[in-house]
Amino acid sequence: MFSLSDLRQTKVWQEALEEGRIQAKLDSVPRFLALGLSVEQIAQALELEVEQVRQVAQQSCKNRNND
């Protein structure tokens, strides 16, 4: 039977954990944009790809325009 520590060592657990970390970073992008940081600055600060940040920024802009 698997213990919790065994489960945490699995590839599935590790991948889910990493996806959660990335999503948390992406969720913070609109806040950084509101502070006036550039897409490049945000990508560097959060250790994300510029394109990832750009996509979130574009989606955030669309959402504000629809409100």
N, C-alpha and C positions, 0 to 999 in steps of 0.2 A: 504494500500500500504506500502511496506517495504521501510524504509529509509536506508541509508548506515550504520548507527550505528546498526540498527536491523540486517542487513545482516552480519555484523562483529560478531555478537553474535551467529550465527548459527554454528552447529557442522561441516557442510561442509566447511565453511570459516576457522574455527579453524584448521581442519585437513589439508587443503590446505596450510595454513600458516606454520604449523609444517613441512610438507613435503618439503616446500621451504627452510626452515631453515636447515633441515638435508641435502638437496641436496647441499646447499651452503658450508656446512662443508665438505661434501664428495669431492666437486670440489677443495677444498684447499689441499687435501691430497698430490697430486703430488708435490706441492710446498714445503711442509714440508719434504717430502722424499728427495727432492733435497738439502735441507739444512742439511741432514744427521741425521734427527731424526728417531728413531725406530718406528715400527708400534705401539708398546705399548705406547710410549711417545705421539704419535699423537692422539691415541685413548683417552688417559687421558686428553690431552690439549683441544680436541674438544668435550669431553663428548660423545664419540661414543663407540660402541662395537668394540673390537679388531678385530673380524671377519669382520665387515663392512670395516674397514680400510685395512685389509689384502686383501679383494676382490678388492678394488680400486687399491691397490698397484700392485697386480698381473695384472690387466687390463692395468694399466699404463705401466708396463714393457712390456707387449705384444704389446701395441701400439708403443712403442719406437723401438722395434725390427722389426716391420713391416714397419717403415718409412725409 
